[in-house]
Amino acid sequence: MSDSAPGTHPRVTVSGVGGIGEVVLARLLASGHPAGRLRGMVRTEDHARRLVRTYAVDVSADNGRAARGAEVLILAVRPDQAEKVLA
Ligand SMILES: NC(=O)c1ccc[n+]([C@@H]2O[C@H](COP(=O)([O-])OP(=O)(O)OC[C@H]3O[C@@H](n4cnc5c(N)ncnc54)[C@H](OP(=O)(O)O)[C@@H]3O)[C@@H](O)[C@H]2O)c1
């Protein structure tokens, strides 16, 4: 069950910040979703660091950390990657 107060933004994790996931992350930020209530998940540390620099959002290659506390999980990986991410 969500513990967000009414009117606040849910804690969202974008799982897979690649071609489509990066667009989703950027649009959420542009629409006013606070960076502190967004997280991202990628496979590689280098990509995570680049995204942190670009968006000042907590993006991690540690899936457990990225998903912890999420109220909304947006799955934006390729179909063959999904099982590993959801394991
Ligand atoms: N691209 C589009 O325009 C588009 C449009 C509509 C729908 N879609 C759909 O969206 C889905 C994703 O497509 P995409 O083009 O965005 O793919 P993509 O560019 O390859 O991005 C996939 C992302 O998932 C991450 N990832 C892969 N394995 C992971 C794992 N085990 N744990 C955590 N993160 C992992 C990758 O991290 P790294 O970068 O570190 O490798 C990458 O950031 C597909 O189902 C596609 O059909 C895409």
The ligand as a Gaussian input file, in Angstrom:
#p B3LYP/6-31G(d) Opt

LIG

0 1
 N       13.259000       2.951000     -28.061000
 C       12.016000       3.249000     -28.467000
 O       11.765000       4.229000     -29.195000
 C       10.834000       2.426000     -27.973000
 C        9.529000       2.861000     -28.279000
 C        8.445000       2.132000     -27.814000
 C        8.642000       0.978000     -27.047000
 N        9.920000       0.576000     -26.770000
 C       10.075000      -0.646000     -25.973000
 O       10.753000      -0.283000     -24.781000
 C       11.548000      -1.394000     -24.344000
 C       12.983000      -0.916000     -24.179000
 O       13.500000      -0.527000     -25.437000
 P       14.726000       0.490000     -25.564000
 O       14.875000       0.798000     -26.999000
 O       14.558000       1.633000     -24.600000
 O       15.948000      -0.465000     -25.096000
 P       17.437000      -0.039000     -24.713000
 O       17.800000       1.278000     -25.316000
 O       18.299000      -1.228000     -25.017000
 O       17.396000       0.210000     -23.140000
 C       17.320000      -0.862000     -22.230000
 C       17.815000      -0.354000     -20.882000
 O       17.670000      -1.430000     -19.964000
 C       18.834000      -1.513000     -19.184000
 N       19.016000      -2.898000     -18.725000
 C       19.238000      -4.012000     -19.481000
 N       19.361000      -5.104000     -18.717000
 C       19.232000      -4.670000     -17.437000
 C       19.299000      -5.329000     -16.181000
 N       19.524000      -6.644000     -16.058000
 N       19.132000      -4.572000     -15.052000
 C       18.919000      -3.235000     -15.142000
 N       18.834000      -2.553000     -16.314000
 C       19.008000      -3.280000     -17.442000
 C       19.964000      -1.063000     -20.082000
 O       21.058000      -0.630000     -19.292000
 P       22.485000      -0.236000     -19.956000
 O       22.224000       1.016000     -20.755000
 O       23.392000      -0.001000     -18.813000
 O       22.865000      -1.392000     -20.834000
 C       19.280000       0.082000     -20.851000
 O       19.395000       1.279000     -20.144000
 C       11.409000      -2.479000     -25.410000
 O       10.419000      -3.405000     -24.982000
 C       10.945000      -1.712000     -26.627000
 O       10.175000      -2.523000     -27.500000
 C       11.009000       1.282000     -27.210000

